[in-house]
Amino acid sequence: MSDRTIPDGRAAGSLRLLVGSTGPLRALATPAGLDVPVRGTVIHDPGDPLPAAPSALLLLVGADVADPRTGTVLRRAAAEGYAGVVVKCRGQEADRLTAEAERCSVAVLAAGDAVPWRYVDAEIGCALAAYGVGDLSPSAPAGTEELFALADAVAAVVGGSVAVEDLDQHVVAYSNVPGQRIDSLRERGILERRVPDDPGQRQQYRDVLAAQGVVRFPRARDELARAAVAVRAGTLPLGTLWAIEPEGGLSEQAESALRDAARLAAPHLLRALNATEAEQRVRRDTLRALLEGYGPPADEAAGRLGLGQGEKVCLAAFAPDEGSALVAHLESSLVRYCAAHLPSATVTASARAVYVLLTSLSPAAARRFADGALGTVRAALGTPVRAVVTRAYPDLLRAGALRREADDILRATGGGPGDAPTATAEDVRHVVLLNRLGDELRREPWLRLPGVAALLAHDGEQGTDYAATVTAWLDATGDVASAAAGLRVHPNTLRYRLRRVRELFGLDLDDREVRLAAWLELRLAQR
């Protein structure tokens, strides 16, 4: 499939706008120099015919720079008059491709391997907008103040309140023109900086983002009539722009102002989107490093994670019962959930679990958040997922302990029901304790009682039931009758077996500390 964004007959930018320290691309070969005109982009699937698009940049999605077939597409692009091709090297040498580019006199540019192609396309569109090329305005606002000024300017033309929203329905900017027409829904959105979620409005947003122009909605209940238009960079949706209509309806001039404003808002929302993703990557990598034990100093990490001084933290952890194969899907589901419900949270993953750092939440609030996320990710994955929340810690100095606690609780909940709610240390502390003791005995076998080891070996070799006998007696706190009933043997049989344990294995069960140590070892052996 090829997606063309080429406006015919408009002034072109050039390759110079797209490379270097300020451009989104890196030049691999520019045989005709950097002043080659560019009139837009074509996103090309190698399996589709190459459309005629003189002076466009060809985005070779999925192409391998070392594959001879990529050179074939390059030659076809040169023959069709393309300004150049854009590739991702993905760690491979592009010498063969650049040599072919020199022979064909067509440019080869490289995009960052980690940058999604839709962002590459959008960034090129924003860069070309400065020369009136593409779907973006040549005079895009550079920051939030300009977006507020833009909203005021549109409101003055339209006659009603104007708001610019991102894709999560956050109100990024709004108008404040005296006498502008406004209703309670818009006022609430401005005060809360987010439009209240309503099932009916979700369809409105889908309609706006699917349309190419202004979409109008009639008055409904307490909402005044509205007009809206999608904000896009190329084919990438970035948000929406809304205006309350005046009493006489929307004029042609007002509709034109809305369309122009959407083009003006696009570069700003794109920069905000890219900045947000970059910040999320820094936070994710910082948290992962802390939890793995090689992160930066706690105060530096707190700054990267956006933590205030003295801000308490706790860790929620989620693990699929089916193992590591679903961790990536689980992580992406939790990222989306946090973006919608708790943007301050930071999400990262290990090989077997996904961790969410929560700040300034009470234990009850943290558990409610995890329960809500748990329901969402179970539905998304269609498989059982476990969730836990740690205690609150005063800072990040003990990030390793935070991770260990979360992992311990996850381990303790293994094998539980698939619909269990979020667990905390209070729920499974006894299981965590036994697991820790078992780990220590595995690390240090010399700590084991020789008599217990001999007893277990004898049972295994001779088919005796000494371990079950001693465990039942200890479970019954020395009550022979109760233990015998549980084993369905005569009390005298139980007494005989206990004497034989002392004789055969040297276990002094009259010593209470020996009894405790023996009980722990026997219990752990059953797990």
RODO-2510 file (C-alpha; in nm, 4 decimals, decimal comma):
residues 527
     n   res          X          Y          Z
     1     m     0,0000     0,0000     0,0000
     2     s     0,1303     0,3490    -0,0875
     3     d     0,0179     0,6608     0,0960
     4     r     0,0791     0,9802    -0,0996
     5     t     0,0964     1,3230     0,0649
     6     i     0,2067     1,5364    -0,2297
     7     p     0,0402     1,8707    -0,2993
     8     d     0,0786     1,9493    -0,6679
     9     g     0,1863     2,2920    -0,7801
    10     r     0,3122     2,4182    -0,4437
    11     a     0,6581     2,5471    -0,3604
    12     a     0,9009     2,2733    -0,2557
    13     g     1,1374     2,2560     0,0370
    14     s     1,4669     2,0781     0,0002
    15     l     1,6734     1,7925     0,1395
    16     r     1,8692     2,0501     0,3395
    17     l     1,5650     2,0974     0,5654
    18     l     1,5575     1,7309     0,6539
    19     v     1,9163     1,6444     0,7465
    20     g     2,1727     1,7657     0,9929
    21     s     2,1431     1,8603     1,3580
    22     t     1,7906     1,9968     1,3271
    23     g     1,6438     1,7579     1,0700
    24     p     1,4804     1,4206     1,1342
    25     l     1,7068     1,2318     0,8881
    26     r     2,0735     1,1481     0,8303
    27     a     2,2273     1,1735     0,4831
    28     l     2,3919     0,8553     0,3527
    29     a     2,4296     0,9709    -0,0084
    30     t     2,3414     1,3031    -0,1720
    31     p     2,4996     1,2889    -0,5199
    32     a     2,3026     1,5934    -0,6407
    33     g     2,3626     1,7943    -0,3235
    34     l     2,1207     1,9034    -0,0500
    35     d     1,9281     2,1611    -0,2512
    36     v     1,7206     1,8972    -0,4313
    37     p     1,3555     2,0026    -0,4015
    38     v     1,1162     1,7862    -0,1985
    39     r     0,7379     1,7961    -0,2404
    40     g     0,6177     1,5433     0,0140
    41     t     0,6397     1,1733     0,0964
    42     v     0,5260     0,8374    -0,0346
    43     i     0,5117     0,5501     0,2157
    44     h     0,5903     0,2485     0,0019
    45     d     0,5352    -0,1227     0,0530
    46     p     0,7953    -0,3142    -0,1546
    47     g     0,5217    -0,5406    -0,2879
    48     d     0,3213    -0,2541    -0,4440
    49     p     0,3776    -0,0703    -0,7732
    50     l     0,5766     0,2497    -0,7412
    51     p     0,3478     0,5492    -0,7984
    52     a     0,4555     0,8477    -1,0062
    53     a     0,5442     1,1223    -0,7594
    54     p     0,8184     1,3546    -0,8884
    55     s     1,0286     1,5224    -0,6163
    56     a     0,8758     1,3118    -0,3377
    57     l     1,0730     1,1206    -0,0774
    58     l     1,0127     0,7458    -0,0917
    59     l     0,9869     0,5898     0,2560
    60     l     1,0986     0,2283     0,2124
    61     v     0,9146     0,0595     0,4983
    62     g     1,0497    -0,2884     0,5709
    63     a     1,3372    -0,2614     0,3226
    64     d     1,6736    -0,4249     0,4004
    65     v     1,9606    -0,1931     0,2988
    66     a     2,1806    -0,4952     0,2181
    67     d     1,9181    -0,6631    -0,0018
    68     p     1,9789    -0,6219    -0,3784
    69     r     1,6033    -0,5765    -0,4237
    70     t     1,6287    -0,2464    -0,2353
    71     g     1,8749    -0,1284    -0,4992
    72     t     1,6206    -0,2209    -0,7659
    73     v     1,3569    -0,0030    -0,5988
    74     l     1,6153     0,2756    -0,5727
    75     r     1,6776     0,2659    -0,9478
    76     r     1,3036     0,2760    -1,0175
    77     a     1,2660     0,5732    -0,7830
    78     a     1,5434     0,7591    -0,9664
    79     a     1,3767     0,6888    -1,2994
    80     e     1,0439     0,8261    -1,1677
    81     g     1,2104     1,1501    -1,0523
    82     y     1,1939     1,0958    -0,6769
    83     a     1,4059     1,3312    -0,4660
    84     g     1,5403     1,0383    -0,2674
    85     v     1,4618     0,7347    -0,0562
    86     v     1,4504     0,6971     0,3218
    87     v     1,5645     0,3722     0,4833
    88     k     1,6503     0,2288     0,8256
    89     c     1,9946     0,0682     0,8442
    90     r     1,9226    -0,1450     1,1546
    91     g     2,2928    -0,2008     1,2204
    92     q     2,3787    -0,3020     0,8632
    93     e     2,6242    -0,1405     0,6243
    94     a     2,4582     0,0504     0,3394
    95     d     2,7671     0,0735     0,1153
    96     r     2,6102    -0,1182    -0,1735
    97     l     2,2981     0,0963    -0,1649
    98     t     2,4875     0,4267    -0,1459
    99     a     2,7094     0,3220    -0,4375
   100     e     2,3959     0,2527    -0,6407
   101     a     2,2601     0,5932    -0,5349
   102     e     2,5723     0,7653    -0,6656
   103     r     2,5312     0,5897    -1,0010
   104     c     2,1600     0,6828    -1,0205
   105     s     2,2096     1,0351    -0,8830
   106     v     1,9387     1,0007    -0,6204
   107     a     1,9646     1,0700    -0,2472
   108     v     1,9576     0,8063     0,0269
   109     l     1,8599     0,9262     0,3747
   110     a     1,8436     0,7245     0,6977
   111     a     1,5824     0,7453     0,9716
   112     g     1,6449     0,6396     1,3293
   113     d     1,5932     0,2658     1,3782
   114     a     1,3795     0,3195     1,6886
   115     v     1,1540     0,5872     1,5363
   116     p     0,8229     0,4465     1,4053
   117     w     0,7677     0,5119     1,0351
   118     r     0,4509     0,7103     1,1039
   119     y     0,6606     0,9542     1,3103
   120     v     0,9261     0,9729     1,0397
   121     d     0,6544     1,0700     0,7929
   122     a     0,5071     1,3247     1,0332
   123     e     0,8448     1,4827     1,1156
   124     i     0,9257     1,5235     0,7470
   125     g     0,5858     1,6878     0,7011
   126     c     0,6550     1,9333     0,9824
   127     a     0,9996     2,0208     0,8469
   128     l     0,8605     2,0842     0,4966
   129     a     0,5767     2,2924     0,6383
   130     a     0,8137     2,5844     0,6802
   131     y     0,8147     2,6121     0,3000
   132     g     0,4429     2,5564     0,2480
   133     v     0,4801     2,1928     0,1459
   134     g     0,2539     1,9175     0,2751
   135     d    -0,0553     1,9464     0,4889
   136     l     0,0918     2,1682     0,7623
   137     s     0,0927     2,5447     0,7829
   138     p     0,4170     2,7361     0,7122
   139     s     0,3937     2,9333     1,0346
   140     a     0,3415     2,6772     1,3070
   141     p     0,3302     2,7914     1,6678
   142     a     0,6366     2,7020     1,8671
   143     g     0,4970     2,6464     2,2136
   144     t     0,2037     2,6342     2,4497
   145     e     0,1602     3,0133     2,4669
   146     e     0,1212     3,0225     2,0914
   147     l    -0,1440     2,7504     2,1055
   148     f    -0,3441     2,9549     2,3568
   149     a    -0,3080     3,2568     2,1291
   150     l    -0,4231     3,0438     1,8378
   151     a    -0,7311     2,9326     2,0325
   152     d    -0,8126     3,2983     2,1127
   153     a    -0,7755     3,3969     1,7480
   154     v    -1,0094     3,1215     1,6291
   155     a    -1,2626     3,1973     1,9035
   156     a    -1,2701     3,5588     1,7915
   157     v    -1,3615     3,4470     1,4389
   158     v    -1,6023     3,1703     1,5370
   159     g    -1,7729     3,3452     1,8263
   160     g    -1,7564     3,0479     2,0663
   161     s    -1,5107     2,8857     2,3040
   162     v    -1,2266     2,6912     2,1386
   163     a    -1,0205     2,4043     2,2808
   164     v    -0,7241     2,2078     2,1453
   165     e    -0,7081     1,8489     2,2721
   166     d    -0,4607     1,5648     2,2374
   167     l    -0,5629     1,2078     2,1577
   168     d    -0,6208     1,1309     2,5266
   169     q    -0,8754     1,4169     2,5414
   170     h    -0,6484     1,6332     2,7553
   171     v    -0,7184     2,0034     2,6981
   172     v    -0,3817     2,1300     2,5749
   173     a    -0,4960     2,4896     2,5128
   174     y    -0,8211     2,6865     2,5226
   175     s    -0,9536     3,0300     2,4389
   176     n    -1,0251     3,3042     2,6909
   177     v    -1,1998     3,5679     2,4825
   178     p    -1,4411     3,7980     2,6706
   179     g    -1,8028     3,7196     2,5853
   180     q    -1,7259     3,3912     2,4082
   181     r    -2,0094     3,1407     2,4034
   182     i    -1,9406     2,8528     2,6433
   183     d    -2,1279     2,5749     2,8244
   184     s    -2,0760     2,3744     3,1442
   185     l    -1,9056     2,0820     2,9682
   186     r    -1,6396     2,3098     2,8209
   187     e    -1,5924     2,4843     3,1554
   188     r    -1,5430     2,1520     3,3288
   189     g    -1,2955     2,0381     3,0645
   190     i    -1,0936     2,3569     3,1107
   191     l    -1,0946     2,3304     3,4896
   192     e    -0,9949     1,9637     3,4907
   193     r    -0,7742     1,9995     3,1784
   194     r    -0,9481     1,6918     3,0400
   195     v    -1,2839     1,6354     2,8730
   196     p    -1,5147     1,4242     3,0926
   197     d    -1,5357     1,0696     2,9587
   198     d    -1,8741     0,9847     2,8109
   199     p    -1,9658     0,6866     2,5860
   200     g    -2,1550     0,9124     2,3450
   201     q    -1,8600     1,1453     2,3051
   202     r    -1,6262     0,8598     2,2144
   203     q    -1,8173     0,8137     1,8902
   204     q    -1,7905     1,1868     1,8232
   205     y    -1,4111     1,1658     1,8529
   206     r    -1,4025     0,8682     1,6166
   207     d    -1,6110     1,0636     1,3647
   208     v    -1,3829     1,3666     1,3833
   209     l    -1,0612     1,1667     1,3497
   210     a    -1,2035     0,9755     1,0524
   211     a    -1,3131     1,2908     0,8656
   212     q    -1,0985     1,5061     0,6382
   213     g    -1,2713     1,8342     0,7219
   214     v    -1,4882     2,0030     0,9817
   215     v    -1,7500     1,7869     1,1545
   216     r    -2,0519     1,9518     1,3182
   217     f    -2,2584     1,8216     1,6087
   218     p    -2,6054     1,9608     1,6954
   219     r    -2,7089     2,0756     2,0386
   220     a    -2,7743     1,7849     2,2799
   221     r    -2,9041     1,8115     2,6363
   222     d    -2,6871     2,0678     2,8142
   223     e    -2,4254     2,0797     2,5382
   224     l    -2,4250     2,3615     2,2861
   225     a    -2,3732     2,2839     1,9170
   226     r    -2,0103     2,2141     1,8327
   227     a    -1,7777     2,1932     1,5362
   228     a    -1,4530     1,9976     1,5372
   229     v    -1,1638     1,9123     1,3090
   230     a    -0,8820     1,6586     1,3388
   231     v    -0,5249     1,7782     1,3923
   232     r    -0,2823     1,5705     1,1843
   233     a     0,0801     1,5611     1,0766
   234     g     0,0674     1,3943     0,7372
   235     t    -0,1484     1,0876     0,7988
   236     l    -0,0680     1,0717     1,1728
   237     p    -0,3558     1,1885     1,3980
   238     l    -0,2342     1,4090     1,6828
   239     g    -0,5506     1,5484     1,8401
   240     t    -0,8640     1,7495     1,7767
   241     l    -0,9705     2,1142     1,7735
   242     w    -1,3215     2,2010     1,8992
   243     a    -1,5286     2,5177     1,8799
   244     i    -1,8696     2,5953     2,0245
   245     e    -2,0860     2,7340     1,7466
   246     p    -2,2481     3,0776     1,7738
   247     e    -2,6259     3,1031     1,7874
   248     g    -2,6511     3,1676     1,4138
   249     g    -2,4403     2,8627     1,3245
   250     l    -2,0937     2,8306     1,1746
   251     s    -2,0001     3,0595     0,8884
   252     e    -1,7833     2,9624     0,5940
   253     q    -1,5118     3,1916     0,7280
   254     a    -1,5286     3,0164     1,0666
   255     e    -1,4952     2,6718     0,9054
   256     s    -1,1919     2,7935     0,7146
   257     a    -1,0422     2,9295     1,0371
   258     l    -1,0881     2,5908     1,2043
   259     r    -0,9125     2,4090     0,9212
   260     d    -0,6250     2,6573     0,9229
   261     a    -0,5935     2,6337     1,3013
   262     a    -0,5697     2,2546     1,2840
   263     r    -0,2737     2,2866     1,0473
   264     l    -0,1131     2,5449     1,2752
   265     a    -0,1549     2,3236     1,5827
   266     a    -0,0082     2,0083     1,4258
   267     p     0,3680     2,0744     1,4643
   268     h     0,3238     2,1762     1,8280
   269     l     0,1285     1,8611     1,9168
   270     l     0,3805     1,6490     1,7272
   271     r     0,6704     1,7969     1,9254
   272     a     0,4796     1,7400     2,2473
   273     l     0,4102     1,3792     2,1452
   274     n     0,7741     1,3078     2,0637
   275     a     0,8905     1,4786     2,3848
   276     t     0,6465     1,2695     2,5870
   277     e     0,7670     0,9452     2,4296
   278     a     1,1298     1,0413     2,4886
   279     e     1,0548     1,1218     2,8517
   280     q     0,8755     0,7883     2,8929
   281     r     1,1757     0,6024     2,7538
   282     v     1,4084     0,7784     2,9990
   283     r     1,1788     0,6994     3,2905
   284     r     1,1347     0,3364     3,1810
   285     d     1,5086     0,2780     3,1388
   286     t     1,5895     0,4524     3,4680
   287     l     1,3405     0,2407     3,6608
   288     r     1,4647    -0,0802     3,4992
   289     a     1,8248     0,0073     3,5878
   290     l     1,7280     0,0813     3,9487
   291     l     1,5390    -0,2436     3,9864
   292     e     1,8240    -0,4398     3,8298
   293     g     2,0714    -0,2807     4,0709
   294     y     2,2872    -0,0741     3,8354
   295     g     2,0921     0,2525     3,8201
   296     p     2,2084     0,6078     3,8880
   297     p     2,2241     0,7530     4,2422
   298     a     1,8839     0,7704     4,4100
   299     d     1,8574     1,1504     4,3936
   300     e     1,9433     1,1571     4,0238
   301     a     1,7002     0,8734     3,9541
   302     a     1,4274     1,0563     4,1457
   303     g     1,4772     1,3589     3,9207
   304     r     1,4518     1,1485     3,6054
   305     l     1,1377     0,9816     3,7356
   306     g     0,9754     1,3114     3,8294
   307     l     0,9690     1,2417     4,2046
   308     g     0,9501     1,5255     4,4530
   309     q     1,1599     1,5423     4,7679
   310     g     1,0243     1,3090     5,0341
   311     e     0,7731     1,1534     4,7947
   312     k     0,6975     0,7943     4,8947
   313     v     0,6970     0,5185     4,6351
   314     c     0,5609     0,1682     4,6036
   315     l     0,5857    -0,0905     4,3302
   316     a     0,3050    -0,2779     4,1602
   317     a     0,4050    -0,5924     3,9725
   318     f     0,2088    -0,7975     3,7205
   319     a     0,2927    -1,1431     3,5862
   320     p     0,1076    -1,3659     3,3382
   321     d     0,0595    -1,7257     3,4489
   322     e     0,1703    -1,8475     3,1060
   323     g     0,5232    -1,7163     3,1530
   324     s     0,7481    -1,4751     2,9675
   325     a     0,5889    -1,5092     2,6222
   326     l     0,3120    -1,2612     2,7126
   327     v     0,5231    -1,0086     2,9043
   328     a     0,5627    -0,7698     2,6074
   329     h     0,1853    -0,7681     2,5464
   330     l     0,1255    -0,7174     2,9181
   331     e     0,3702    -0,4252     2,9275
   332     s     0,2046    -0,2444     2,6353
   333     s    -0,1399    -0,2944     2,7923
   334     l    -0,0197    -0,1477     3,1219
   335     v     0,1453     0,1471     2,9463
   336     r    -0,1873     0,2331     2,7839
   337     y    -0,3771     0,1875     3,1096
   338     c    -0,1375     0,4138     3,3014
   339     a    -0,1482     0,6793     3,0298
   340     a    -0,5240     0,6978     3,0711
   341     h    -0,5553     0,6588     3,4490
   342     l    -0,2243     0,7519     3,6149
   343     p     0,0200     0,9381     3,3862
   344     s     0,2678     0,9863     3,6726
   345     a     0,3294     0,6095     3,6876
   346     t     0,6388     0,4589     3,5252
   347     v     0,6206     0,1165     3,3592
   348     t     0,9085    -0,1185     3,2848
   349     a     0,9493    -0,4930     3,2376
   350     s     1,1819    -0,7796     3,3188
   351     a     1,1866    -1,1200     3,1545
   352     r     0,8943    -1,2490     3,3624
   353     a     0,7037    -0,9528     3,5059
   354     v     0,6011    -0,5917     3,4452
   355     y     0,6596    -0,3306     3,7166
   356     v     0,4761    -0,0037     3,7726
   357     l     0,6281     0,2591     4,0027
   358     l     0,3534     0,4409     4,1936
   359     t     0,4099     0,7657     4,3815
   360     s     0,2209     0,9456     4,6575
   361     l    -0,0576     0,6867     4,6758
   362     s    -0,1977     0,5473     4,9979
   363     p    -0,1846     0,1666     5,0314
   364     a    -0,5584     0,1479     4,9630
   365     a    -0,5312     0,3724     4,6553
   366     a    -0,2364     0,1734     4,5203
   367     r    -0,4309    -0,1480     4,5580
   368     r    -0,7370     0,0028     4,3874
   369     f    -0,5198     0,1152     4,0977
   370     a    -0,3673    -0,2323     4,0631
   371     d    -0,7097    -0,3995     4,0799
   372     g    -0,8374    -0,1716     3,8033
   373     a    -0,5322    -0,2388     3,5873
   374     l    -0,5594    -0,6097     3,6587
   375     g    -0,9131    -0,6299     3,5224
   376     t    -0,8115    -0,4448     3,2073
   377     v    -0,5025    -0,6514     3,1280
   378     r    -0,6770    -0,9819     3,1983
   379     a    -0,9403    -0,8858     2,9431
   380     a    -0,6742    -0,7701     2,6946
   381     l    -0,4579    -1,0840     2,7240
   382     g    -0,7391    -1,3329     2,7723
   383     t    -0,5315    -1,5239     3,0278
   384     p    -0,4800    -1,5219     3,4066
   385     v    -0,2533    -1,2471     3,5343
   386     r    -0,1381    -1,1952     3,8932
   387     a    -0,0824    -0,8540     4,0507
   388     v     0,0861    -0,7438     4,3721
   389     v     0,1623    -0,4147     4,5452
   390     t     0,4517    -0,3571     4,7859
   391     r     0,4595    -0,1489     5,0992
   392     a     0,5375     0,2214     5,0653
   393     y     0,9080     0,3099     5,0777
   394     p     1,0331     0,6579     5,1778
   395     d     1,2608     0,6975     4,8732
   396     l     1,4498     0,5089     4,6024
   397     l     1,7540     0,4297     4,8145
   398     r     1,6190     0,0773     4,8652
   399     a     1,5037     0,0141     4,5102
   400     g     1,6530    -0,3345     4,5255
   401     a     1,4433    -0,4177     4,8320
   402     l     1,1370    -0,2802     4,6547
   403     r     1,1952    -0,5204     4,3648
   404     r     1,2652    -0,8149     4,5963
   405     e     0,9436    -0,7575     4,7883
   406     a     0,7384    -0,7433     4,4697
   407     d     0,9030    -1,0588     4,3331
   408     d     0,8558    -1,2403     4,6646
   409     i     0,4835    -1,1630     4,6723
   410     l     0,4431    -1,2673     4,3076
   411     r     0,6160    -1,5955     4,3822
   412     a     0,3982    -1,6533     4,6870
   413     t     0,0807    -1,6080     4,4814
   414     g     0,1840    -1,8589     4,2145
   415     g    -0,0653    -2,1394     4,1711
   416     g    -0,3509    -1,9347     4,3127
   417     p    -0,6898    -1,8786     4,1450
   418     g    -0,6799    -1,6976     3,8109
   419     d    -0,9274    -1,4332     3,9243
   420     a    -0,7569    -1,3452     4,2539
   421     p    -0,7401    -0,9746     4,3454
   422     t    -0,4175    -0,7822     4,3949
   423     a    -0,2036    -0,9274     4,6749
   424     t     0,0127    -0,7483     4,9305
   425     a     0,2709    -0,8651     5,1828
   426     e    -0,0008    -0,8810     5,4484
   427     d    -0,1809    -1,1483     5,2476
   428     v     0,1116    -1,3844     5,1949
   429     r     0,3823    -1,2858     5,4431
   430     h     0,3919    -1,6375     5,5916
   431     v     0,4436    -1,7903     5,2464
   432     v     0,7186    -1,5381     5,1685
   433     l     0,8914    -1,6302     5,4956
   434     l     0,8875    -2,0013     5,4160
   435     n     1,0104    -1,9359     5,0619
   436     r     1,2988    -1,7289     5,1952
   437     l     1,3932    -2,0011     5,4450
   438     g     1,3801    -2,2609     5,1697
   439     d     1,6059    -2,0461     4,9522
   440     e     1,8577    -2,0159     5,2340
   441     l     1,8627    -2,3926     5,2908
   442     r     1,9240    -2,4482     4,9184
   443     r     2,2075    -2,1963     4,9223
   444     e     2,3587    -2,3362     5,2441
   445     p     2,2846    -2,7120     5,2651
   446     w     2,4991    -2,7500     5,5750
   447     l     2,2248    -2,5736     5,7709
   448     r     1,9925    -2,8715     5,7279
   449     l     1,9425    -3,1098     6,0196
   450     p     2,1194    -3,4367     5,9327
   451     g     1,8426    -3,6315     6,1030
   452     v     1,5729    -3,4802     5,8782
   453     a     1,7791    -3,5491     5,5665
   454     a     1,8288    -3,9133     5,6778
   455     l     1,4567    -3,9487     5,7575
   456     l     1,3528    -3,8235     5,4131
   457     a     1,6063    -4,0513     5,2438
   458     h     1,4792    -4,3519     5,4435
   459     d     1,1180    -4,2786     5,3438
   460     g     1,2198    -4,2557     4,9814
   461     e     1,4201    -4,5789     4,9837
   462     q     1,2080    -4,7942     5,2180
   463     g     0,8582    -4,6553     5,1543
   464     t     0,8089    -4,5621     5,5206
   465     d     0,5970    -4,2725     5,6462
   466     y     0,8188    -4,1180     5,9117
   467     a     0,8074    -3,7704     5,7544
   468     a     0,4270    -3,7695     5,7452
   469     t     0,4169    -3,8980     6,1032
   470     v     0,6465    -3,6314     6,2456
   471     t     0,4801    -3,3546     6,0443
   472     a     0,1318    -3,4525     6,1586
   473     w     0,2450    -3,4676     6,5214
   474     l     0,4145    -3,1293     6,5001
   475     d     0,1119    -2,9801     6,3198
   476     a    -0,1014    -3,1031     6,6095
   477     t     0,1431    -2,9366     6,8561
   478     g     0,2197    -3,2722     7,0180
   479     d    -0,1391    -3,3970     7,0528
   480     v    -0,0951    -3,7679     6,9792
   481     a    -0,4673    -3,8486     6,9558
   482     s    -0,5352    -3,5684     6,7081
   483     a    -0,2325    -3,6504     6,4932
   484     a    -0,3168    -4,0229     6,4907
   485     a    -0,6734    -3,9476     6,3833
   486     g    -0,5432    -3,7341     6,0983
   487     l    -0,3163    -4,0183     5,9835
   488     r    -0,5871    -4,2789     6,0462
   489     v    -0,3612    -4,4874     6,2694
   490     h    -0,3852    -4,5993     6,6340
   491     p    -0,2258    -4,3570     6,8848
   492     n     0,0118    -4,6347     6,9956
   493     t     0,1271    -4,6749     6,6357
   494     l     0,2062    -4,3047     6,6266
   495     r     0,3988    -4,3251     6,9556
   496     y     0,5971    -4,6212     6,8234
   497     r     0,6917    -4,4349     6,5046
   498     l     0,8054    -4,1311     6,7028
   499     r     1,0313    -4,3535     6,9185
   500     r     1,1778    -4,5075     6,6017
   501     v     1,2491    -4,1580     6,4618
   502     r     1,4573    -4,0827     6,7696
   503     e     1,6377    -4,4186     6,7485
   504     l     1,7015    -4,4291     6,3730
   505     f     1,7759    -4,0651     6,2918
   506     g     1,8841    -3,9086     6,6212
   507     l     1,6159    -3,6383     6,6145
   508     d     1,5578    -3,5053     6,9681
   509     l     1,1944    -3,4061     6,9359
   510     d     1,1824    -3,3185     7,3054
   511     d     1,3907    -3,0077     7,2218
   512     r     1,1519    -2,7326     7,1093
   513     e     1,4108    -2,5683     6,8826
   514     v     1,4827    -2,9000     6,7129
   515     r     1,1067    -2,9473     6,6726
   516     l     1,0774    -2,6021     6,5048
   517     a     1,3732    -2,6625     6,2727
   518     a     1,2492    -3,0099     6,1825
   519     w     0,8969    -2,8854     6,1151
   520     l     1,0274    -2,6099     5,8838
   521     e     1,2428    -2,8534     5,6879
   522     l     0,9675    -3,1096     5,6563
   523     r     0,7159    -2,8443     5,5479
   524     l     0,9551    -2,7078     5,2877
   525     a     1,0222    -3,0582     5,1591
   526     q     0,6518    -3,0969     5,0838
   527     r     0,6382    -2,7834     4,8639
***
